[in-house]
Amino acid sequence: MIKPRIKKICIVVSSLGGGGAERASGLLSKILYNLGHEVHVVSVMDNIEFPYSGQLLNLGALKPKKNTIGSRISRYGVLKRYLAQHNFDYIIDTRTRIGSLKEFIISKFLYKARQTIYVVHSSNLKAYLNTSKRLGKLLYGNAHRIVAVSNSIAKKIEDIYKVKNVTTIYNAMDVTYVQNENRDKREFESYILFYGRLIDDIKNISLLLEAYSKSNLIQAKIKLKILGEGEDKTKLKHKVKALGLNSHVQFLSYNTNPFQIVSDAIFVVLTSRYEGFPMVIVESLSMGTPVVSVDCETGPNEIIIHKKNGLLVENHNAEAFANAMNLMLEDKDLYLHCKANAAESVERFSMEKIAQQWNKLIT
């Protein structure tokens, strides 16, 4: 058998810190590196927290305090020379892509005719493919591939932009890394957990607080822990106080390795208005922690099997979410069934399985 030629691949990321999309981008570099390819990672921002593999070009470190037009043009020049110097076989762009002129310059003058793969991490397509259907098709319709991280996103792209180069590859889960980070002494405190960016317009944590206040968990002395940072943290603390939940809700600071806290939770909750492929669900299930999630656009219903590894709930309905949390708490057989099935249910998102799909795409 002829061995596939090693590819030179450049992964362009917004950053390697902060959220699930950024963690997934770092993991993608490890997947391709472990397959034997030469991997380079270009980070637009100077935020490097998550593990990655390959050679790093940190454009964010070149950004001066006063980010002038001249300094931006200078960084574009650095990237252009870097791409030309290495003559990559593929550029995989996982960034959010906002700004028509900027993205036109990057797509047509920096990447040019190279084999470019654009990754879409959210059902909020305007953050990745442009609000103009016509311009979006012009910029991305002739790319080697548009990779959506869920089937629902792929269908939405095809329906809106009328392009034929879309494929689905789910984000991978590095189970070994998660389990290795989950070593500390267990907490013996009863709580449920939300973790992620505290941006209420996206994560709808207000809905979670309302549902929690209506649930039986407070009477059962089960706390709600909210782990993360974001622009709405103060607003959410005020809402907790207004609902009389100060002694029941605990805010925890952002943690790049939250896995022990996830593992010790009774279950993890997600109430987002929309998602892409929520890694918090996959991470939680891989540690045997069931999930109660709204059935938002997109992702949860491609991971959660209702009443097998968690519960799917109608979105924007605090009463329904409260009832789902009550059910998970009070139906012990259901809870143990979901917990027993959790880890096995996400084996299809393992690095090995997802690596096969990426390798097929680029070789």
Residue pairs with C-beta under 8 A, 6 or more apart in sequence:
4 359
4 363
5 363
6 36
6 37
6 38
7 37
7 38
7 89
7 90
7 362
7 363
8 37
8 38
8 40
8 86
8 87
8 88
8 89
8 90
9 32
9 37
9 38
9 39
9 40
9 88
9 89
9 90
9 91
9 92
9 362
10 40
10 41
10 42
10 83
10 86
10 88
10 90
10 91
10 92
11 25
11 28
11 29
11 32
11 39
11 40
11 41
11 42
11 54
11 91
11 92
11 94
12 42
12 44
12 91
12 92
12 93
12 94
12 95
13 22
13 25
13 26
13 41
13 42
13 43
13 44
13 94
13 95
14 21
14 22
14 43
14 44
14 45
14 94
14 95
14 96
15 22
15 43
15 44
15 45
15 46
15 47
15 48
15 60
16 22
16 25
16 26
16 41
16 43
16 47
16 48
16 49
16 50
16 52
17 47
17 48
17 49
17 50
17 256
18 47
18 49
18 197
19 196
19 197
20 121
20 171
20 196
20 277
20 278
20 279
20 280
21 94
21 121
21 122
21 276
22 47
22 49
22 50
23 50
23 279
24 94
24 121
24 149
24 171
24 172
24 277
24 279
25 41
25 52
25 94
25 119
26 41
26 50
26 51
26 52
27 50
27 51
27 171
27 172
27 174
27 351
28 92
28 94
28 172
28 358
29 39
29 41
29 52
29 53
29 54
30 51
30 52
30 53
30 174
30 351
31 172
31 351
31 354
31 355
31 358
32 39
32 53
32 54
32 358
32 362
33 39
33 53
33 54
34 53
34 351
34 355
35 355
35 358
35 359
37 362
38 54
39 53
39 54
39 55
40 54
40 55
40 56
40 57
40 86
40 88
41 52
41 54
41 55
41 56
41 57
42 56
42 57
42 59
42 79
42 82
43 56
43 57
43 58
43 59
43 60
44 59
44 60
44 95
45 59
45 60
45 63
46 58
46 60
46 61
46 63
47 60
48 56
48 58
49 256
50 256
51 177
57 78
57 79
57 82
59 75
59 78
59 79
62 74
62 75
62 78
63 71
63 75
64 71
76 105
76 106
76 110
79 110
80 109
80 110
83 91
83 110
83 111
83 114
88 114
89 115
89 362
90 114
90 115
90 116
90 117
90 144
90 362
91 111
91 114
91 115
91 116
91 117
92 116
92 117
92 119
93 111
93 116
93 117
93 118
93 119
94 119
94 121
96 121
96 122
96 127
96 128
97 103
97 106
97 118
97 127
97 128
97 129
97 130
98 126
98 127
100 130
100 132
100 135
103 130
103 139
104 135
104 139
107 116
107 139
107 140
108 139
115 144
116 143
116 144
117 143
117 144
117 145
117 146
117 147
117 361
117 362
118 128
118 129
118 140
118 143
118 145
118 146
118 147
119 146
119 147
119 149
120 128
120 129
120 146
120 147
120 148
120 149
120 153
120 157
120 276
121 128
121 149
121 171
121 276
121 277
122 128
122 153
122 274
122 275
122 276
123 150
123 152
123 153
123 156
123 274
123 275
123 276
123 297
123 298
123 299
124 274
125 136
125 153
125 156
125 157
125 160
129 136
129 139
129 140
129 146
129 157
129 161
130 136
130 139
130 140
133 160
133 161
133 162
136 160
136 161
137 161
137 162
137 163
140 146
140 161
140 163
141 161
141 163
141 165
142 165
143 165
144 165
145 165
145 166
145 167
145 361
146 157
146 163
146 165
146 166
146 167
147 166
147 167
147 168
147 169
147 361
148 154
148 157
148 166
148 167
148 168
148 169
149 168
149 169
149 170
149 171
149 276
149 277
149 299
150 168
150 170
150 276
150 277
150 298
150 299
150 302
151 168
151 302
152 297
152 298
152 299
152 301
152 302
153 168
153 276
153 277
153 298
154 166
154 167
154 168
156 298
157 163
157 166
158 164
158 166
167 361
169 354
169 357
169 358
169 361
170 277
170 302
170 348
170 349
170 354
171 277
171 279
171 282
171 349
171 354
172 349
172 350
172 351
172 353
172 354
172 355
173 279
173 282
173 283
173 286
173 346
173 349
173 350
173 351
174 351
175 286
175 350
175 351
178 259
178 283
178 286
178 287
179 259
179 286
179 287
181 257
181 259
181 260
182 259
182 260
182 262
182 263
182 287
183 260
184 260
186 260
186 263
186 264
187 260
187 261
187 264
189 223
189 264
190 220
190 221
190 222
190 223
190 266
191 222
191 223
191 224
191 225
191 250
191 264
191 265
191 266
192 217
192 222
192 223
192 224
192 225
192 265
192 266
192 267
192 268
192 269
192 292
192 325
193 224
193 225
193 226
193 227
193 261
193 262
193 265
193 267
193 268
193 269
194 203
194 205
194 208
194 224
194 225
194 226
194 227
194 228
194 268
194 269
194 270
194 271
195 226
195 227
195 228
195 258
195 261
195 262
195 268
195 280
196 203
196 227
196 228
196 270
196 280
197 203
197 228
197 229
197 230
198 205
198 226
198 228
198 229
198 230
198 231
198 232
198 233
198 236
199 230
199 231
199 232
200 206
200 232
200 235
200 236
201 273
202 272
202 273
202 274
203 230
203 271
203 272
203 273
204 271
204 272
204 273
204 294
204 316
205 226
205 232
205 236
205 271
206 236
206 239
207 271
207 294
207 316
207 318
207 321
208 224
208 269
208 271
208 321
209 224
209 236
209 239
209 240
209 243
209 245
209 249
210 243
210 318
211 271
211 318
211 319
211 321
211 322
211 325
212 218
212 224
212 245
212 248
212 249
212 322
212 325
213 243
213 244
213 245
214 318
214 319
214 322
215 322
215 325
215 326
216 325
216 326
216 329
216 330
217 224
217 325
217 326
217 329
218 245
218 248
220 329
222 266
222 329
223 248
223 249
223 250
224 245
224 248
224 249
224 250
224 269
225 249
225 250
225 251
225 252
225 261
225 265
226 236
226 249
226 250
226 251
226 252
227 251
227 252
227 253
227 254
227 255
227 258
227 261
228 252
228 254
229 253
229 254
233 251
236 251
237 251
240 246
240 249
252 261
255 261
259 283
259 287
262 268
262 283
262 284
262 287
262 289
263 287
263 288
263 289
265 284
265 289
266 289
266 328
266 329
266 335
267 284
267 289
267 290
267 291
267 292
267 310
267 325
267 328
267 335
267 338
268 280
268 281
268 284
268 289
268 290
268 291
268 292
269 291
269 292
269 293
269 325
270 278
270 280
270 281
270 291
270 292
270 293
270 294
270 296
270 300
271 293
271 294
271 315
271 321
272 278
272 294
272 296
273 296
273 315
273 316
274 296
274 297
274 298
275 296
275 297
275 298
275 299
275 300
276 298
276 299
277 298
277 299
277 302
277 303
278 293
278 299
278 300
278 303
280 291
281 291
281 293
281 299
281 300
281 303
281 304
281 310
282 303
282 346
282 349
284 290
284 291
284 342
285 291
285 303
285 309
285 310
285 342
285 343
285 345
285 346
286 342
286 343
286 346
287 342
287 343
288 339
288 342
288 343
289 339
289 342
290 309
290 310
290 311
290 328
290 335
290 338
290 339
290 342
291 304
291 309
291 310
291 311
292 310
292 311
292 313
292 321
292 324
292 325
292 328
293 300
293 304
293 310
293 311
293 312
293 313
294 300
294 312
294 313
294 314
294 315
294 316
294 321
295 301
295 312
295 313
295 314
295 315
296 315
300 312
301 312
303 345
303 346
303 349
304 310
304 311
304 312
305 341
305 345
306 312
307 334
307 337
307 338
308 337
308 338
308 341
308 345
309 338
309 341
309 342
309 345
309 346
310 338
310 342
311 324
311 327
311 328
311 338
313 320
313 321
313 324
314 320
327 334
328 334
328 335
328 338
329 335
347 353
